[in-house]
């Protein structure tokens, strides 16, 4: 049975690079892949752009109302064979679209490999990534190191948003890197709490740490 795979990681964990490498590996051995990303990810327009400079145009952009299952099956009928569907920035998918990815793998025997963030800059799950964590056959983590500097050697755990160079803890869940003076950095848990501030669960409880 084909599977749905979800590789999650913070900003800078080379998720897009891994996707492009997977596409190359399939095609090098005669496979045919479909690549998509959510249309809300306007960085690169119709292209995937990795942090090491690799680029590739997607086969289609996924809009919030799109039936991904129907779109992939239509394209398979045109091509004759699809070795895998590769999805970048999967955190931006609708939960129902994640269910469609699962159906493609289980019912239609098309392996689906998705890459994305686990949580947003407030440490909350994106709807798409939460559904992937609930339904994927296999979960994988792509690791990045803390971007705090100063010799920190811990792996990054959270994504932190900066506006005009200052950390922020409030705002819209989706703001693309580079828009409205927004940038992101990945931090270990300790440096997130120190640099950004306390995190809050849905019930309003706050977690703080005592500074040494």
C-alpha positions in Angstrom: 0.0 0.0 0.0 1.2 3.5 -0.8 1.7 5.9 2.1 1.3 9.5 3.1 4.5 10.9 4.5 4.9 14.1 6.4 8.3 15.7 7.0 8.1 18.6 9.4 10.8 21.0 10.5 11.4 24.6 11.4 12.4 27.4 9.1 15.8 26.6 7.6 15.6 22.9 7.9 16.1 22.4 4.1 12.6 20.9 3.6 12.3 22.4 0.0 15.8 21.1 -0.8 14.7 17.6 0.3 11.6 17.8 -1.9 13.7 18.8 -4.9 16.1 16.1 -4.2 13.3 13.5 -4.0 11.9 14.7 -7.4 15.3 14.4 -9.0 15.7 10.9 -7.6 12.4 9.7 -8.9 13.0 11.2 -12.4 16.6 9.9 -12.6 15.2 6.4 -12.3 12.4 7.0 -14.9 9.6 8.1 -12.5 7.1 10.8 -13.1 6.2 13.2 -10.2 3.7 15.9 -9.6 4.8 18.9 -7.5 2.4 21.4 -5.9 2.4 24.0 -3.2 -0.4 26.2 -1.7 -1.1 29.3 -3.7 -1.0 31.4 -0.5 2.8 30.8 -0.5 3.6 33.7 -2.9 7.4 33.5 -2.4 8.8 32.5 -5.7 5.4 32.7 -7.4 5.0 29.4 -9.2 8.5 28.2 -8.3 9.9 26.3 -5.3 12.9 28.2 -4.1 15.3 26.5 -1.7 17.7 28.3 0.6 20.6 26.8 -1.2 19.5 28.4 -4.5 17.7 25.5 -6.2 14.5 26.4 -8.1 11.8 24.4 -9.9 8.4 25.4 -11.2 5.5 23.5 -9.6 3.0 21.6 -11.8 0.1 23.3 -10.2 -0.7 25.7 -7.3 -3.2 24.4 -4.7 -6.0 26.9 -3.9 -8.1 26.5 -0.7 -11.1 25.3 -2.6 -9.3 22.8 -4.9 -10.0 19.1 -4.8 -6.4 17.9 -4.9 -7.5 14.3 -5.3 -9.5 15.1 -8.4 -6.7 17.3 -9.8 -4.1 14.6 -9.4 -6.3 11.9 -10.9 -7.1 14.1 -13.9 -3.4 14.7 -14.5 -2.6 11.0 -14.1 -5.1 10.2 -16.8 -3.3 12.6 -19.1 0.2 11.4 -18.2 -0.6 7.7 -17.8 1.4 7.3 -14.6 2.3 9.3 -11.5 5.1 7.9 -9.3 4.5 10.3 -6.4 2.9 13.6 -5.5 5.2 16.0 -3.7 3.8 18.8 -1.6 5.7 21.8 -0.3 4.5 24.2 2.4 1.9 21.6 3.4 1.0 23.5 6.6 -1.1 25.8 4.4 -3.4 23.1 3.1 -7.0 22.8 4.3 -7.6 19.8 6.6 -10.0 18.3 4.0 -7.2 18.5 1.4 -5.0 16.5 3.7 -7.7 13.8 3.8 -7.6 13.9 0.0 -3.9 13.2 0.1 -4.5 10.2 2.3 -7.1 8.9 -0.2 -4.6 9.3 -3.1 -2.2 7.2 -1.2 -4.5 4.5 0.2 -7.2 4.2 -2.5 -5.4 5.3 -5.7 -1.9 3.9 -4.8 -0.1 7.2 -5.4 2.6 7.8 -2.7 2.3 11.3 -1.3 5.3 13.1 0.3 4.5 16.4 2.1 6.9 18.8 3.7 6.0 21.7 6.0 6.1 23.5 9.3 4.7 21.9 12.4 3.8 25.2 14.2 3.5 28.9 13.5 5.4 31.7 15.1 3.1 31.5 18.2 3.9 27.8 18.7 0.4 26.8 17.5 -0.3 24.2 14.9 -1.4 25.1 11.4 -4.6 23.4 10.4 -2.9 21.5 7.6 0.1 20.3 9.6 -2.2 19.3 12.5 -4.2 17.1 10.2 -1.0 15.6 8.7 0.2 14.8 12.2 -3.1 13.0 12.8 -3.3 11.1 9.5 0.1 10.5 7.9 1.5 7.0 7.9 5.0 8.1 8.6 6.2 11.3 10.3 9.8 12.5 9.8 11.6 15.5 11.3 14.0 17.7 9.4 16.4 19.3 11.8 17.8 22.8 11.8 20.0 24.4 14.4 19.0 27.3 16.7 19.4 30.7 14.9 20.0 32.6 18.1 23.8 32.7 17.7 26.1 33.2 20.6 27.3 29.6 20.4 24.0 27.9 20.9 24.3 24.3 19.7 20.7 23.1 20.3 18.4 22.2 17.5 15.7 24.6 16.6 12.2 23.8 18.0 10.1 26.9 17.2 9.7 29.5 14.5 10.0 33.1 15.6 8.7 36.1 13.6 10.5 39.4 13.4 9.1 42.7 12.2 11.7 45.3 11.4 14.2 43.2 13.3 12.2 42.9 16.5 10.6 39.7 17.7 6.8 39.7 17.8 4.3 37.3 19.5 1.0 38.6 18.0 -0.3 38.9 14.4 -1.9 37.0 11.6 -1.0 33.3 11.4 0.1 33.5 7.8 2.5 36.3 6.7 5.0 35.2 4.0 8.7 35.7 4.7 9.8 39.0 3.2 6.4 40.7 3.1 5.6 43.8 5.3 9.2 43.8 6.7 8.6 40.3 8.2 11.4 37.8 8.6 11.6 34.5 10.5 14.3 32.7 12.4 14.2 29.2 14.0 15.1 29.1 17.7 15.5 26.4 20.3 12.8 26.3 23.0 14.9 28.2 25.6 15.9 31.0 23.3 12.3 31.3 22.0 11.1 31.8 25.6 13.9 34.3 26.3 13.7 36.2 23.0 10.1 36.1 22.1 8.3 35.6 25.4 5.9 33.2 27.1 3.9 30.7 25.2 0.2 30.2 25.8 -2.0 27.1 25.5 -5.5 27.3 24.1 -6.9 27.4 27.7 -5.0 30.7 28.3 -2.3 29.2 30.6 1.1 30.9 30.2 4.5 29.2 30.5 7.4 31.3 31.7 11.0 30.6 32.6 13.0 32.1 35.3 16.1 33.8 33.8 19.3 32.9 35.4 
